[in-house]
Amino acid sequence: MQDKRYPGSESIRRETLPNGITILVYENFNSQSVVIEGIVRAGALQESTEKAGLAIFTADMLMRGMQGLDFDQTFELLESCGASLDFGGGRHLTQFSGHCLVEDIDLVLDLLARALRTPLFPEPQIERLRGQILTGLKIRENDTQRMASLGFMETLYKDHPYGRSVHGYDASIVSITRDDLVDFYRHHFGPEGMIVAIVGAIRSEVALAKIVDVLGDWNSAQQQPIPQVPEMPRPVTVVKKEITMPGKTQVDLVMGLPGPCRAAPDYLHASLMNTILGEFGMMGRIGQNLREEQGLAYYASSHLAGGLGPTPWSANAGAAPEDVEDAVDGIKLEIMRMQNELVVPSELADCQSYRAGSLPVSLETNTAIADTMVDMELYDLGLDFLQRFPDLIHSISAEQIQAAAQKYLSSEQLVVAMAGPVRSEQC
């Protein structure tokens, strides 16, 4: 049974243009604002190891000079009407996000089209942005959480594209030239596979016509497809990565292994399993055990990424150096419990109610609705996914939860990364 309170096939207009752009529009006249969210299929998978960070560098340059407008003029136009437009790069995709009042949508769409179609990559802005990126990398070097995450990804995905930092490294960022940025843009930015979602106080036919007007004739003969991501086998044993950071008092810990892609048939089983393990209430069983009962961690939780490829399942914790090994053992214990014991009916029902009940809250803003619409298209979930979601969650059994834990988790095949004043001890 579908819940008609949520956007679905009868209320979301979907059109695919001849150049490969898919447009999704949802009318919401509760406020006079409009949100534009979308993706272009250009990301870090298309850059080399030597040029790590190139995709994000390119995405961040799109608004720093475009045909007819320089950096200052662009942001003066946006600020004059309280609108915003941002781009951000990632592993598989470049994302964009715009917010404005309905009367300013033509301006924001014009800027979006210019940034996507005619960026200029001015040298002074390249150097300014390079300095900002390098500063960000220095800040990362002093952050135990970020360094633990970096060490985790580099170790778990060794010799895999996911093991390369999407933000790059000092040497790679320094080496990137204007020609690199222009070449990356020319070969990877284009309309094929692009998704644009518009939510707000605008008629669907009007929104569609406006997108067609600014992007309908965009074609890029040089656009290359995003490469297929290879599978990533889990490690054969526990692999430990320690990053010693002098002067720190807390150790940040990330441990995990490759997880299911979002399109996997049992992804929701794994997702609900992770809710029980490390999200529900005080961060699930992991948080209850490590933080509330034993006092071993300042924080403790787990996460399931669920993307286009084998993104990770991971558990995270922050602890005093003398408690780190006990925290690792505590997380392993909760993994084994999830694998070996069926979730009791009351705990399963509570987590199902939490997930289903959180849906209305998660869709309270136009931005959240637009983001979800993009995901539904990107992962081929169907326009009625939100309407089916409560039933999908409530239909998951304790046996399916256990099967997902047995398939995607392990206490013996893990990467464990620590950053801080770590003592060299075996897990």
C-alpha positions, -999 to +999 in steps of 0.1 A: +000+000+000+014+034-010+014+064+013+000+093-008+013+118+017+047+117+000+058+128-035+052+100-060+047+093-097+014+111-097+029+144-083+065+143-097+068+153-133+097+135-150+110+143-185+142+133-203+155+157-229+171+145-262+206+155-249+203+131-219+192+155-191+165+141-169+143+168-152+122+161-121+097+188-109+076+187-078+052+216-071+051+229-035+033+262-030+036+263+007+063+289+004+074+312-024+109+297-027+124+273-053+152+248-049+173+234-077+194+203-070+212+181-095+242+162-106+266+160-135+284+127-141+319+140-136+340+130-106+372+119-091+371+084-107+381+102-139+412+117-125+447+102-122+465+095-089+491+122-098+463+147-102+442+137-071+418+164-062+413+176-098+376+169-100+368+189-069+392+217-080+373+218-113+339+219-097+350+247-073+362+267-103+329+267-122+315+298-103+348+317-103+344+332-138+320+324-166+311+339-199+301+375-194+307+375-156+337+375-133+338+361-097+327+394-080+299+401-105+284+366-101+282+367-064+270+403-063+240+392-085+232+363-061+236+384-030+214+412-044+184+389-043+194+366-014+199+336-037+226+310-037+242+286-062+270+262-053+289+233-069+307+204-052+327+175-065+328+139-054+340+104-064+314+098-091+296+131-095+296+168-094+266+182-075+250+216-077+225+233-055+205+266-060+180+284-037+160+315-045+126+331-045+104+321-074+108+355-090+146+350-092+146+316-107+156+329-142+187+345-127+198+314-109+191+291-139+210+315-162+240+314-138+238+276-135+238+273-173+267+297-177+288+279-150+281+245-166+285+255-202+310+284-204+334+284-174+365+305-180+390+292-154+408+325-148+444+321-136+441+345-106+411+326-093+429+293-098+457+304-076+434+318-050+415+285-049+447+265-048+458+284-017+424+277+000+426+239-009+462+237+004+451+254+036+423+229+040+447+200+036+469+215+064+438+216+086+431+180+077+466+170+088+458+183+123+424+167+126+424+133+142+389+124+129+397+133+093+431+116+094+416+084+108+391+085+079+418+091+053+439+063+067+409+040+067+400+046+031+436+044+019+442+011+037+408-005+030+408+005-007+445+001-014+450-001-052+414+008-058+401+042-070+383+047-037+416+047-018+426+080-033+415+112-014+390+131-034+404+163-019+439+154-031+473+158-015+498+187-013+519+175-042+489+167-065+472+200-058+504+219-065+508+201-098+474+209-112+476+235-141+449+255-158+453+231-188+444+202-165+413+219-153+402+228-188+409+193-201+390+177-173+360+200-179+360+194-216+362+156-214+339+150-185+312+177-182+282+174-204+244+168-204+244+130-208+232+114-175+226+148-159+198+151-134+180+183-124+153+184-097+132+215-091+109+218-060+089+248-050+063+274-059+064+269-097+042+250-121+059+219-135+054+229-171+069+263-164+099+248-147+104+223-175+103+250-201+129+271-182+153+242-180+148+234-217+155+271-225+189+272-208+202+236-211+181+219-238+206+227-266+237+219-246+257+191-262+292+179-255+306+155-281+338+151-260+319+139-228+334+106-216+314+082-195+322+077-158+343+045-156+329+013-140+340+008-104+357-025-097+345-046-069+365-045-037+371-077-017+372-075+020+406-080+037+415-115+047+423-106+083+423-076+106+446-049+091+457-021+114+467+015+103+481+038+130+487+075+124+506+091+152+498+128+158+519+144+185+502+167+209+468+151+207+449+137+237+422+117+220+424+088+195+399+087+167+390+053+154+375+042+121+370+005+114+351-013+087+350-030+053+334-026+018+296-024+020+268-029-005+260-004-033+228+015-030+212-005-058+218-039-041+185-058-036+193-062+002+205-027+007+176-017+029+181-049+050+217-038+056+206-002+062+181-012+089+207-036+104+231-006+107+204+015+123+201-011+150+239-015+153+250+021+154+224+048+149+191+043+168+187+061+201+221+068+216+239+056+185+225+020+186+241-010+203+276+003+197+269+036+214+250+020+242+278-005+249+309+017+244+297+050+256+268+045+280+276+013+297+314+010+297+324+046+293+351+037+268+344+063+242+334+100+239+313+090+209+306+058+191+284+049+161+283+032+127+275+042+092+266+026+059+274+048+029+255+032+001+266+048-031+272+039-068+300+015-059+313-006-030+313+023-005+321+013+031+303+002+062+323+017+091+322+021+128+336+053+144+347+061+179+367+086+199+385+074+230+414+080+254+446+061+242+444+036+271+408+027+260+412+023+223+418-015+222+389-021+245+367+001+222+378-020+192+370-052+210+336-038+221+327-030+185+337-065+174+315-079+201+285-060+188+292-072+153+293-108+164+260-103+184+244-090+153+256-119+132+249-147+157+216-136+174+183-127+159+171-092+168+143-094+193+109-083+180+106-053+202+140-039+192+132-045+155+098-029+158+112+002+175+139+007+148+114+001+120+091+027+136+120+051+140+130+048+103+094+050+089+085+078+114+116+099+105+106+101+069+081+130+072+107+150+092+134+143+066+111+158+039+101+190+056+121+213+033+122+217-004+159+210-004+154+176+013+126+167-012+148+177-042+178+158-028+157+127-024+142+130-059+178+131-073+187+100-054+156+082-066+165+089-102+203+083-097+198+049-080+167+039-101+145+035-071+113+046-088+092+077-084+070+059-059+099+050-036+090+074-008+054+061-009+066+025-006+093+032+019+073+027+052+060-007+040+095-017+027+110-010+061+082-027+081+084-058+059+121-065+069+124-095+091+149-104+119+162-132+097+169-107+069+187-084+094+209-113+105+216-124+069+227-088+060+250-088+091+265-121+081+270-110+045+283-075+050+300-074+085+329-092+100+348-092+132+378-109+117+382-092+083+385-055+090+406-025+085+411-006+118+425+029+114+435+051+144+448+087+145+462+104+176+486+094+204+482+057+193+503+030+210+516+003+187+495-027+198+477-055+179+440-055+178 
